[in-house]
Amino acid sequence: MAEVEAVQLKEEGNRHFQLQDYKAATKSYSQALKLTKDKALLATLYRNRAACGLKTESYVQAASDASRAIDINSSDIKALYRRCQALEHLGKLDQAFKDVQRCATLEPRNQNFQETLRRLNTNIQEKLRVQFSTDLRVQKMFEILLDENSEADKREKAANNLIVLGREEAGAEKIFQNNGVALLLQLLDTKKPELVLAAVRTLSGMCSGHRARATVILHAVRIDRICSLMAVENEEMSLAVCNLLQAIIDSLSGEDKREHRGKEEALVLDTKKDLKQITSHLLDMLVSKKVSGQGRDQALNLLNKNVPRKDLAIHDNSRTIYVVDNGLRKILKVVGQVPDLPSCLPLTDNTRMLASILINKLYDDLRCDPERDHFRKICEEYITGKFDPQDMDKNLNAIQTVSGILQGPFDLGNQLLGLKGVMEMMVALCGSERETDQLVAVEALIHASTKLSRATFIITNGVSLLKQIYKTTKNEKIKIRTLVTSDKTILYSVATTLVNCTNSYDVKEVIPELVQLAKFSKQHVPEEHPKDKKDFIDMRVKRLLKAGVISALACMVKADSAILTDQTKELLARVFLALCDNPKDRGTIVAQGGGKALIPLALEGTDVGKVKAAHALAKIAAVSNPDIAFPGERVYEVVRPLVSLLDTQRDGLQNYEALLGLTNLSGRSDKLRQKIFKERALPDIENYMFENHDQLRQAATECMCNMVLHKEVQERFLADGNDRLKLVVLLCGEDDDKVQNAAAGALAMLTAAHKKLCFKMTQVTTQWLEILQRLCLHDQLSVQHRGLVIAYNLLAADAELAKKLVESELLEILTVVGKQEPDEKKAEVVQTARECLIKCMDYGFIKPVS
């Protein structure tokens, strides 16, 4: 019965195969294999499943199944040829050649076998030539770099070429196979910054997307050495090493999803131990005095990016639990650093903020109350352990830690304020004669006083001290904080004063004719005060930012609704917008928590206030890293205010900066793209792509370039009866380079995602071929590269479409570009042109020349 059922399943699989349902066919053949022991039937089933593997591009599985069929019958010509095809796709040309040679021996008159033999022979010869050439190039580069007598320009060129080679799969493998890792270690040993930097960047390229190489490199270079390189003061070096570690982490954790055609990756055992070791070393860096402020920031960035779950639907949060158990105290130590104390670790302006963000992300990543209770107990033990009547610096660190936590998980911070002695210690520090103590205490009181119950305690126990500090201190940072803390009922007055300082009221348009008329009728005409001129306003804004006004504003926003009225919110939104005006100041605003503070102002309050806050959010979102400016889930709350600015009732600057902000957000993750799509922003973005205003059209096109990565947006382009694709194609032909670049990027991604769009592109306008040729010849390399990617997508989509392109002038363009000698700048352009030519050779439209 089992044998009969196996035959029936084979026939069922054949029917599925005829209908091109290869997954169903594979399933039928797999079920049949479990039911039969008949050797002839087994060979047929393995051979048929290999054919399915070829169709679904599962080449490893196809080669394996064909081999099993050949094991049963060594003369199975179909199985031999299918294994040949699979091996060719896997880049194993010599093995593929042997299989087709066997096929040609069995059937010498078969033209298909003869043609495959010739093609593989040509490809093998070319591969050997390139391999020999690449081997010599790699050897020559290292000789130049390691020779101390080499000329500086030769050394620089060799370093750049090595970096380029390391980024290509074939080049990275050549470096690896030619003792490259050991030679790169020699470059690291030279301790010359330019050579060390070249070695680090080359290693980074070699690790990307290849788990086996990443594992070998991690063990060869050693994690302690990598961390010591990241700990240096040199910002460029620290960032390059951070990128190397990120490439290693992505490859080991499987986050790098890139496929490398023609390469079957070696088997690597469980990588959890290596990933845990990396995390452990990063946590150690946080509290080491030998680590620079830059290095500490990069360690925090890596932990922020790689420890918490990216999607809360994933159940496993073991990385977060490990960091809480083994590193939370170290993170708390960073949060509690006081820059003016001698014992302070090296910090940058962003270090404490990054640590607060990490605490917030870790706390949000916990799955249940027992995990949160454990987290809270560690914080409580750390803070209470710092209290020491004999050591004021320790007390200061404890209060600074509470202040930092209040800027992260606010509910946890409020629980910690209830610890015995915390509020009392804050008030007591206000009475210290040291300005450092006063500043830390008042900053902490601001964060603490956003709850009415805490504010009442401060008013009862600390107002007299705060008033005394305000009168006696000359430190503006302390002055502004005592003003905000002393009495929360004066928030409106403080906000009004700040609006006046920043001159952020709406300015009415002055009509000269009406002014003349008013003067004629002897009415009073208000004149601009000399100190309301832009130079004076800019000076006042600088002083406010230097004095730490953002921290004060952030705390005012957190106040209870009984204290913070809608009118006050509008005033605060006006102040924020004025402070955000200069792009150079926006980093400071983010560092002091301004990004988080603006979100509630943009969602609640008066209509004017919400628009002002949304505009300030757009300014920040346009130029900041969203993960830092709006940590955790907050980033999704930013989308709606930005989309609201795309209304035609808003002014051009608000439209433009909202589009820039949405472009930045849509480039971060598909979840953000989905949120933008669900907020119905797509029609508005499309409308601005038709705008006559160059900057609005450019910003909208750049935003669309990111949005087309989302599946639901692609479906809009696939739908019949719309001109979306036509607009993108025509924008590729614009004279504005930035519009062209963005439109070409969108078109490259769309044509890569769907073959149907490749055909549709050729039908929407008769100018498509001329536009494509212009892109492929563009002066700007980024535009040219995108044009070549579009050409490759069209060539790969269909043989007839490829033939049309080859018969045009495009073939000549591809040949000219492909023959260029690639340097670091042109590497991607030349490589893509060559891939286009290889695709033409695969179709047999052109033949290789020696």
C-alpha positions in Angstrom: 0.0 0.0 0.0 2.8 2.4 0.9 4.5 1.8 -2.5 1.2 2.5 -4.3 0.7 5.7 -2.3 4.3 6.8 -3.1 3.6 6.4 -6.8 0.4 8.4 -6.5 2.2 11.2 -4.6 4.9 11.2 -7.4 2.2 11.7 -10.0 0.6 14.4 -7.8 4.0 16.2 -7.6 4.3 16.0 -11.4 1.0 17.7 -11.8 2.0 20.5 -9.4 5.2 20.9 -11.3 3.4 21.3 -14.6 1.2 24.0 -13.0 4.5 25.7 -11.8 3.5 25.2 -8.1 7.0 24.1 -7.1 6.5 24.3 -3.3 3.5 21.9 -3.5 5.5 19.6 -5.9 8.4 19.5 -3.4 6.0 18.6 -0.6 4.5 15.7 -2.6 7.9 14.3 -3.6 9.2 14.6 0.0 6.1 12.7 1.3 6.6 10.0 -1.3 10.3 9.6 -0.3 9.2 8.6 3.2 7.0 5.8 1.9 9.1 3.9 -0.6 12.3 1.8 -0.6 12.2 1.1 -4.4 15.6 2.3 -5.7 14.3 3.3 -9.2 11.4 5.3 -7.7 13.8 6.9 -5.1 16.1 8.0 -7.8 13.2 9.5 -9.8 11.8 11.3 -6.7 15.2 12.8 -5.8 15.8 13.9 -9.4 12.3 15.5 -9.6 12.8 17.3 -6.2 16.2 18.6 -7.6 14.3 20.1 -10.5 12.0 21.9 -8.0 15.1 23.2 -6.1 16.4 24.7 -9.4 13.1 26.4 -10.0 12.9 27.9 -6.5 16.6 28.8 -6.5 17.3 26.4 -3.6 20.6 25.4 -5.2 22.2 23.6 -2.2 19.1 21.4 -1.8 19.0 20.8 -5.6 22.6 19.7 -5.7 22.1 17.4 -2.7 19.0 15.7 -4.2 20.7 15.2 -7.6 23.7 13.6 -5.8 21.4 11.1 -4.1 19.8 10.2 -7.4 23.3 9.7 -8.9 24.3 7.5 -5.9 21.5 5.2 -6.9 22.2 5.4 -10.6 25.6 6.8 -11.7 24.4 7.2 -15.3 21.3 9.2 -14.5 21.8 11.9 -17.1 19.0 14.1 -15.9 20.3 14.1 -12.3 23.9 14.8 -13.6 22.7 17.8 -15.6 20.6 19.1 -12.8 23.5 18.9 -10.3 25.7 20.6 -12.9 23.1 23.5 -13.1 22.9 23.8 -9.3 26.7 23.7 -8.8 27.1 26.4 -11.5 24.8 28.7 -9.5 26.7 27.9 -6.4 29.9 29.1 -8.1 31.5 25.6 -8.1 32.4 25.7 -11.8 35.0 23.0 -11.8 32.6 20.4 -10.3 29.8 21.6 -12.6 32.2 21.1 -15.6 32.9 17.5 -14.6 29.2 16.7 -14.4 28.3 18.2 -17.9 31.4 16.5 -19.3 30.0 13.2 -18.2 26.6 14.1 -19.7 28.3 15.0 -23.1 30.1 11.6 -23.0 26.8 9.8 -22.5 25.0 11.9 -25.2 27.7 13.4 -27.4 25.2 14.8 -29.9 23.2 16.8 -27.4 23.8 20.5 -28.3 22.6 21.7 -24.9 25.4 19.8 -23.2 28.0 21.0 -25.7 27.0 24.6 -25.3 27.1 24.3 -21.5 30.6 22.7 -21.8 31.9 25.6 -23.8 30.3 28.2 -21.5 31.7 26.6 -18.4 35.1 26.3 -19.9 35.2 30.0 -20.8 33.9 30.9 -17.3 36.5 28.7 -15.6 39.3 30.3 -17.7 38.1 33.8 -16.8 37.7 32.9 -13.1 41.3 31.5 -13.1 42.6 34.7 -14.8 40.7 37.0 -12.4 41.7 34.8 -9.4 45.4 34.9 -10.4 45.1 38.6 -11.0 43.3 39.3 -7.7 45.8 37.1 -5.7 48.7 39.2 -7.2 46.8 42.5 -6.4 46.2 41.4 -2.8 49.8 40.4 -2.3 51.1 43.7 -3.9 48.8 45.8 -1.7 50.1 44.2 1.5 53.7 44.5 0.3 53.2 48.3 -0.2 51.4 48.8 3.1 53.9 46.9 5.2 57.0 48.4 3.5 58.0 51.4 5.6 59.9 52.9 2.6 56.8 53.0 0.4 55.7 56.5 -0.9 52.8 58.1 1.0 50.5 58.3 -2.0 51.1 54.7 -3.0 50.4 53.6 0.5 47.1 55.6 0.6 46.1 54.1 -2.8 46.9 50.6 -1.7 44.9 51.1 1.6 41.8 52.4 -0.3 42.0 49.5 -2.9 42.2 47.0 0.0 39.1 48.5 1.6 37.2 48.4 -1.7 38.3 44.8 -2.3 37.1 43.8 1.2 33.6 45.1 0.5 33.2 42.7 -2.5 32.4 39.1 -1.7 34.9 37.7 -4.2 37.6 40.2 -3.0 36.9 39.5 0.7 37.2 35.8 0.1 40.5 36.3 -1.8 42.0 38.4 1.0 40.8 35.7 3.5 42.3 32.8 1.5 45.6 34.6 1.0 46.6 34.8 4.6 44.9 38.2 4.7 43.8 38.2 8.3 47.3 37.6 9.6 48.6 40.4 7.3 45.8 42.8 8.5 46.9 42.0 12.1 50.4 43.2 11.1 48.9 46.4 9.9 47.2 46.8 13.3 50.5 46.2 15.0 52.1 49.1 13.2 50.0 51.5 15.4 50.0 54.0 12.5 46.5 55.6 12.5 46.0 55.5 8.7 47.1 51.9 8.4 45.1 50.8 11.4 42.1 52.5 10.0 42.5 50.8 6.6 42.9 47.4 8.4 39.8 48.0 10.5 37.6 49.1 7.5 38.9 46.1 5.4 38.1 43.7 8.2 34.6 45.3 8.5 33.9 44.6 4.8 35.2 41.0 5.1 32.8 40.3 8.1 29.7 41.7 6.5 27.2 39.0 5.6 29.5 36.1 6.2 29.2 34.3 9.6 32.2 32.0 9.1 34.6 34.8 8.3 33.2 37.0 11.0 33.8 34.2 13.6 37.4 33.7 12.4 38.2 37.4 12.4 36.7 37.9 15.9 38.8 35.1 17.3 42.0 36.2 15.4 41.8 39.9 16.4 40.3 39.2 19.8 37.4 41.1 21.3 39.6 42.8 24.0 41.8 44.2 21.3 38.8 45.4 19.2 37.4 47.2 22.3 40.8 48.8 23.1 40.9 50.2 19.6 37.4 51.6 20.0 38.4 53.2 23.4 40.8 55.7 21.8 40.2 59.4 21.7 40.2 59.6 17.8 36.5 59.9 16.8 37.1 58.5 13.3 38.9 55.4 14.6 36.3 54.8 17.3 33.5 55.0 14.8 35.2 52.7 12.3 35.8 50.0 15.0 32.2 50.4 16.1 31.2 49.6 12.5 33.5 46.6 12.5 31.8 45.2 15.7 28.4 45.9 14.3 29.2 44.0 11.2 30.5 41.0 13.3 27.3 41.1 15.5 25.0 41.3 12.5 26.7 38.3 10.9 26.8 36.2 14.0 23.2 37.0 15.0 21.9 36.5 11.4 20.7 40.2 11.3 22.6 40.7 8.0 20.2 39.1 5.5 22.3 39.8 2.4 22.7 36.8 0.0 26.0 36.3 -1.7 25.5 34.5 -5.0 27.9 31.8 -5.9 29.0 31.2 -2.3 27.9 28.4 0.0 28.8 29.6 3.5 30.7 27.3 5.7 29.0 25.7 8.7 29.5 27.7 12.0 28.5 26.3 15.4 26.4 28.2 17.9 27.4 31.8 18.1 25.7 32.7 21.4 28.9 32.4 23.3 30.7 34.9 21.1 27.8 37.3 21.2 27.7 37.1 25.0 31.5 37.7 25.2 31.1 40.9 23.0 28.3 42.2 25.3 30.3 41.5 28.4 33.3 43.5 27.0 31.1 46.4 26.0 29.7 46.5 29.5 33.2 46.5 30.9 34.1 49.5 28.7 31.3 51.6 30.3 33.1 51.8 33.7 36.8 51.8 32.6 38.8 55.0 33.1 41.0 54.0 30.1 38.1 54.4 27.7 37.6 57.8 26.0 34.2 59.6 26.0 33.9 58.7 22.3 34.6 55.1 23.0 32.1 55.0 25.8 29.4 56.5 23.5 30.1 53.9 20.8 29.8 51.1 23.4 26.5 52.5 24.6 25.3 52.8 20.9 26.1 49.2 20.2 24.3 48.0 23.4 21.3 50.3 22.6 21.1 48.8 19.1 21.7 45.1 19.7 20.5 44.2 23.2 16.7 45.0 23.4 14.3 43.2 21.1 13.5 45.0 17.9 10.1 43.5 17.9 8.2 42.9 21.2 6.3 40.1 19.5 9.5 38.0 19.8 9.3 36.1 23.1 13.0 35.8 23.8 14.5 38.7 25.8 17.4 36.7 27.2 20.0 39.4 26.0 18.2 42.0 28.1 18.1 39.8 31.2 21.8 39.1 30.8 22.6 42.8 30.6 20.3 43.6 33.6 22.0 40.9 35.7 25.6 41.6 34.6 25.7 45.2 33.6 22.8 47.3 35.0 25.1 48.6 37.9 27.7 49.6 35.3 25.1 51.5 33.3 23.9 53.2 36.5 27.4 54.3 37.3 27.6 56.1 33.9 24.2 57.8 34.5 25.4 58.9 37.9 28.6 60.6 36.7 29.0 64.3 37.7 31.3 66.0 35.2 32.8 68.5 37.7 34.0 65.8 40.2 37.7 64.6 40.0 36.5 60.9 40.0 34.3 61.4 36.9 34.9 59.0 33.9 35.8 60.6 30.5 32.4 61.7 29.0 31.0 63.5 26.0 27.9 65.8 26.1 25.8 62.7 25.0 27.1 60.0 27.3 24.7 60.3 30.2 21.7 60.7 27.8 22.7 57.5 25.9 22.9 55.6 29.2 19.5 56.9 30.2 18.1 55.7 26.8 19.7 52.3 27.4 18.1 52.0 30.8 14.7 53.0 29.3 15.0 50.5 26.5 16.0 47.7 28.8 13.1 48.4 31.2 10.7 48.5 28.3 12.0 45.2 27.1 11.1 43.3 30.3 8.1 41.0 29.9 6.6 40.7 33.4 6.3 42.2 36.8 8.9 39.9 38.5 11.5 41.0 35.9 10.6 44.7 36.5 10.7 44.2 40.3 14.2 42.7 40.0 15.3 45.6 37.8 13.9 48.1 40.4 15.7 46.3 43.3 19.1 46.5 41.6 18.5 50.3 41.1 17.4 50.7 44.8 20.4 48.8 46.1 22.8 50.8 44.0 21.4 54.1 45.0 21.0 53.4 48.7 24.5 51.9 48.7 25.9 55.2 47.6 24.4 57.2 50.5 27.3 58.0 52.9 27.2 60.8 55.6 31.0 61.0 55.4 31.3 61.3 51.6 29.3 64.0 49.9 30.6 63.0 46.4 28.9 59.6 46.8 25.6 61.2 47.8 25.9 63.4 44.7 26.4 60.4 42.5 23.3 58.8 44.0 21.1 61.8 43.3 22.6 62.2 39.8 21.6 58.5 39.2 18.0 59.1 40.2 17.9 62.2 38.0 19.2 60.1 35.0 16.6 57.4 35.6 13.8 60.0 35.7 14.9 61.0 32.2 14.5 57.3 31.2 11.7 55.1 32.6 9.8 57.8 34.4 7.5 55.4 36.5 10.6 53.6 37.8 12.2 57.0 38.6 9.1 58.0 40.6 9.3 54.8 42.6 12.9 55.5 43.4 12.0 59.0 44.6 9.9 57.2 47.3 13.1 55.6 48.8 13.8 56.9 52.3 16.1 59.9 52.3 16.2 60.6 48.5 14.0 63.7 48.5 15.5 64.9 51.7 19.0 64.5 50.3 18.0 66.6 47.2 16.9 69.4 49.4 19.9 69.1 51.7 22.3 69.3 48.7 20.6 72.7 47.8 22.0 74.0 51.1 25.6 73.1 50.1 28.1 75.8 49.3 29.5 73.9 46.3 27.9 75.0 43.0 28.3 71.4 41.7 26.1 70.1 44.6 23.5 72.8 43.9 23.4 72.2 40.2 22.9 68.4 40.6 20.3 68.9 43.3 18.2 71.5 41.5 18.3 69.5 38.3 17.0 66.4 40.2 14.3 68.5 41.9 13.1 69.7 38.5 12.6 66.1 37.4 11.1 65.1 40.7 8.6 68.0 40.9 6.6 67.1 37.9 4.2 65.2 40.2 2.0 67.3 42.4 2.8 65.3 45.6 6.6 65.8 45.1 6.1 69.5 44.3 4.2 69.9 47.6 7.1 68.3 49.5 9.6 70.7 47.8 7.4 73.8 48.4 7.1 72.8 52.1 10.7 71.9 52.7 12.9 73.6 50.1 11.5 76.8 48.7 13.4 79.1 51.1 16.7 77.4 50.1 15.9 77.6 46.4 15.1 81.3 46.8 18.4 81.9 48.6 20.3 80.0 45.8 18.5 82.1 43.2 19.5 85.3 44.9 23.2 84.4 45.6 24.3 82.3 42.6 25.9 83.7 39.5 25.6 80.4 37.7 22.9 80.8 35.0 22.4 77.0 34.8 21.4 77.0 38.5 19.4 80.2 38.3 17.1 79.0 35.5 16.5 75.6 37.3 15.6 77.2 40.7 13.1 79.5 38.9 11.3 76.5 37.3 11.4 74.4 40.5 10.4 77.0 43.2 6.7 77.1 42.4 5.0 75.2 39.7 2.1 77.6 39.7 4.2 80.1 37.9 4.7 77.9 34.9 2.6 80.2 32.7 4.7 83.3 33.8 8.0 81.5 33.1 6.7 80.3 29.7 5.6 83.8 28.8 9.0 85.2 29.8 10.8 82.6 27.6 8.5 83.4 24.7 9.5 87.1 25.1 13.2 86.2 25.3 13.1 84.1 22.1 10.7 86.5 20.4 8.6 83.6 19.3 5.2 85.2 19.0 3.6 85.3 15.5 4.8 88.3 13.7 2.1 90.1 11.8 3.0 91.2 8.2 3.6 95.0 8.1 1.9 96.6 5.1 3.8 99.9 4.3 0.7 101.6 3.0 -1.2 101.1 6.2 1.8 102.3 8.3 1.8 105.5 6.2 -1.9 105.9 6.6 -1.6 105.5 10.4 1.2 108.1 10.6 -0.9 110.5 8.5 -3.9 110.1 10.9 -1.4 110.6 13.8 -2.1 107.1 15.3 0.6 105.3 17.3 2.6 102.9 15.1 4.5 100.2 17.1 8.1 100.0 16.1 10.5 97.0 16.4 12.6 97.2 19.5 16.4 97.3 18.7 16.9 94.1 20.8 14.2 92.2 18.9 16.6 92.1 15.9 17.8 88.6 14.8 21.3 89.0 16.1 20.1 89.8 19.7 17.5 87.0 19.6 20.2 84.5 18.5 22.4 85.7 21.3 19.6 85.2 23.9 18.8 81.7 22.5 22.5 80.7 22.8 22.6 81.9 26.4 19.3 80.0 27.2 20.6 76.8 25.7 23.9 77.1 27.5 22.1 77.6 30.8 20.2 74.3 30.2 16.8 75.7 29.4 15.8 72.5 27.6 16.0 70.4 30.8 13.8 73.0 32.5 11.3 72.9 29.6 11.3 69.1 29.5 10.3 69.1 33.2 7.6 71.7 32.8 6.0 69.5 30.1 5.9 66.6 32.5 3.9 68.6 35.1 0.4 67.4 36.1 -2.4 68.6 33.9 -3.8 70.7 36.8 -0.7 72.9 36.6 0.1 72.7 32.9 -2.8 74.5 30.9 -3.3 74.3 27.1 -2.2 78.0 26.9 1.0 77.2 28.7 1.6 74.2 26.4 1.2 76.6 23.4 3.8 79.0 24.9 6.2 76.1 25.5 5.8 74.9 21.9 6.6 78.4 20.6 9.8 78.5 22.7 10.9 75.0 21.5 10.3 76.0 17.9 12.4 79.2 18.3 15.2 77.2 20.0 15.2 74.6 17.2 15.7 77.2 14.5 19.5 76.7 14.1 20.3 73.2 13.0 23.6 73.3 15.0 21.6 73.6 18.2 19.4 70.6 17.6 21.9 68.1 18.9 22.0 69.9 22.2 18.2 70.0 22.4 18.1 66.2 21.8 20.8 65.6 24.3 18.8 67.4 27.0 15.6 65.5 26.3 13.9 68.0 24.0 12.8 65.4 21.4 10.8 63.4 24.0 9.3 66.6 25.6 7.9 67.8 22.3 5.7 64.8 21.6 3.0 65.5 24.1 2.9 69.1 23.1 2.3 68.1 19.5 -0.5 65.7 20.4 -2.4 67.8 23.0 -3.2 71.5 23.5 -4.4 74.3 21.3 -4.4 73.9 17.5 -1.7 76.6 17.2 0.4 75.0 19.9 0.1 71.5 18.3 1.3 72.9 14.9 4.2 74.8 16.5 5.3 71.6 18.4 4.9 69.5 15.3 7.1 71.9 13.3 9.8 71.8 16.0 9.5 67.9 15.9 10.0 68.0 12.2 13.1 70.2 12.5 14.6 67.6 15.0 13.5 64.5 13.1 15.0 65.9 9.8 18.6 66.0 11.2 18.8 63.7 14.2 19.2 59.9 14.7 15.5 58.9 15.6 16.8 56.1 17.9 18.4 58.8 20.1 16.0 61.7 19.7 12.9 59.6 20.2 14.0 56.3 22.0 11.9 53.2 22.2 8.2 53.2 21.1 8.1 57.1 21.3 9.4 57.3 17.7 6.0 56.0 16.4 4.2 58.9 18.2 6.2 61.3 16.1 4.7 60.2 12.8 1.2 61.7 13.2 2.3 65.2 14.0 4.6 65.2 11.0 1.9 64.0 8.7 -0.4 66.7 10.0 2.1 69.3 8.6 1.6 68.0 5.0 -1.7 69.9 4.9 -2.0 72.5 2.2 -3.0 75.0 4.9 0.4 74.8 6.4 3.2 77.0 4.9 6.0 75.7 2.5 8.7 75.5 5.2 6.5 73.3 7.4 5.7 71.1 4.5 9.3 70.8 3.5 10.7 70.1 7.0 7.9 67.6 7.7 8.9 65.7 4.5 12.6 65.7 5.5 11.6 64.3 8.9 9.4 61.6 7.4 12.3 60.7 5.0 14.6 60.2 7.9 12.0 58.1 9.8 11.0 56.0 6.8 14.7 55.1 6.3 14.9 53.5 9.8 12.6 50.5 9.7 9.7 48.9 7.9 7.6 49.3 11.0 8.0 53.1 10.7 7.2 52.9 7.0 4.0 51.0 7.9 3.1 53.6 10.5 3.5 56.4 7.9 1.4 54.5 5.4 -1.4 53.8 8.0 -1.5 57.5 8.8 -2.4 58.0 5.1 0.6 60.1 4.3 1.2 58.5 0.9 -1.3 60.7 -1.2 0.2 63.8 0.4 3.7 62.7 -0.4 2.7 62.0 -4.0 1.0 65.4 -4.3 4.2 67.2 -3.3 6.1 65.2 -6.0 4.1 67.2 -8.5 5.0 70.5 -6.9 6.7 73.3 -9.0 8.8 74.2 -6.0 12.1 72.4 -6.5 12.9 71.7 -2.8 9.4 70.4 -2.0 9.5 68.1 -5.0 13.0 66.9 -4.1 12.0 66.2 -0.4 8.8 64.4 -1.4 10.7 62.2 -4.0 13.4 61.3 -1.4 10.6 60.3 1.0 9.0 58.1 -1.6 12.4 56.6 -2.3 12.4 55.2 1.2 8.6 54.4 1.3 8.7 52.1 -1.8 10.5 49.5 0.3 7.2 48.9 2.1 5.1 46.1 0.5 1.8 48.0 0.6 3.4 51.0 -1.2 4.7 48.6 -3.9 1.2 47.2 -4.3 0.0 50.8 -5.1 2.6 51.0 -7.9 1.6 47.5 -9.2 -2.1 48.4 -9.4 -3.5 49.3 -12.8 -5.1 52.7 -13.7 -2.6 55.1 -12.0 0.4 57.2 -13.1 2.6 56.6 -10.1 5.3 54.7 -11.9 5.1 57.1 -14.9 5.8 60.0 -12.5 8.8 58.3 -11.0 10.3 57.5 -14.4 9.8 61.1 -15.6 11.3 62.5 -12.5 14.4 60.4 -13.3 14.7 62.6 -16.4 14.6 65.9 -14.4 17.5 68.4 -14.6 17.7 68.6 -10.7 20.4 66.1 -9.7 18.9 65.5 -6.2 15.4 64.8 -7.6 17.0 62.4 -10.2 19.0 60.6 -7.5 15.9 60.0 -5.3 13.6 59.0 -8.2 16.3 56.6 -9.6 16.6 55.1 -6.2 12.9 54.5 -6.0 12.8 53.0 -9.5 15.8 50.8 -8.7 14.0 49.3 -5.7 10.7 48.9 -7.4 12.1 47.1 -10.4 14.2 44.9 -8.2 11.1 43.9 -6.1 8.7 43.1 -9.0 9.4 41.9 -12.6 5.9 43.3 -13.6 7.1 46.8 -12.8 10.1 46.2 -15.2 7.7 45.6 -18.1 5.4 48.4 -16.9 8.3 50.9 -16.9 8.7 50.4 -20.6 5.0 51.1 -21.3 4.3 54.2 -19.2 6.3 56.6 -21.4 8.1 56.4 -24.8 11.0 58.3 -23.2 11.9 55.4 -20.8 15.0 54.2 -22.7 16.4 57.7 -23.3 16.0 58.5 -19.6 17.6 55.2 -18.6 20.6 55.9 -20.9 21.0 59.4 -19.4 21.1 57.9 -15.9 23.7 55.3 -16.8 25.9 58.1 -18.2 25.3 60.6 -15.3 28.2 62.7 -13.9 27.2 61.9 -10.3 28.3 58.4 -9.4 25.3 57.8 -7.0 22.8 58.6 -9.9 24.8 56.6 -12.4 24.9 53.6 -10.0 21.2 53.7 -9.5 20.7 53.9 -13.3 22.9 50.8 -13.8 20.9 48.9 -11.1 17.7 49.7 -13.0 19.3 48.4 -16.2 20.4 45.2 -14.5 16.9 44.7 -13.1 15.4 45.0 -16.6 18.0 42.7 -18.1 17.3 40.1 -15.4 13.5 40.3 -15.7 13.1 38.8 -19.2 15.1 37.7 -22.2 13.0 39.7 -24.8 13.3 42.8 -22.7 17.0 42.2 -22.4 17.3 41.8 -26.1 15.6 45.2 -26.7 18.2 46.8 -24.3 21.1 45.1 -26.0 20.0 46.3 -29.4 20.0 49.9 -28.2 23.0 52.2 -27.3 22.8 50.9 -23.7 25.1 48.0 -24.6 27.9 50.4 -25.6 27.4 52.5 -22.4 27.6 49.3 -20.3 30.8 48.2 -22.1 32.5 51.6 -21.7 31.6 51.8 -18.0 32.5 48.1 -17.3 36.0 48.5 -18.8 37.0 51.2 -16.4 39.5 50.5 -13.7 37.6 50.5 -10.4 38.8 52.7 -7.5 37.1 53.2 -4.2 34.7 55.8 -5.5 33.8 54.0 -8.8 33.8 50.4 -7.5 30.0 50.0 -7.2 29.4 51.6 -10.6 31.9 49.5 -12.5 30.9 46.3 -10.7 27.2 46.8 -11.5 28.0 47.5 -15.2 30.0 44.3 -15.3 27.1 42.3 -13.8 24.9 43.7 -16.6 27.4 42.5 -19.2 27.6 39.1 -17.5 23.8 38.8 -17.7 23.9 39.6 -21.4 26.5 36.8 -21.8 24.3 34.4 -19.9 21.5 35.1 -22.5 24.1 34.5 -25.3 23.5 38.0 -26.7 27.3 38.8 -26.4 30.4 36.7 -26.2 33.4 37.3 -23.9 36.7 38.4 -25.6 40.1 37.4 -24.3 
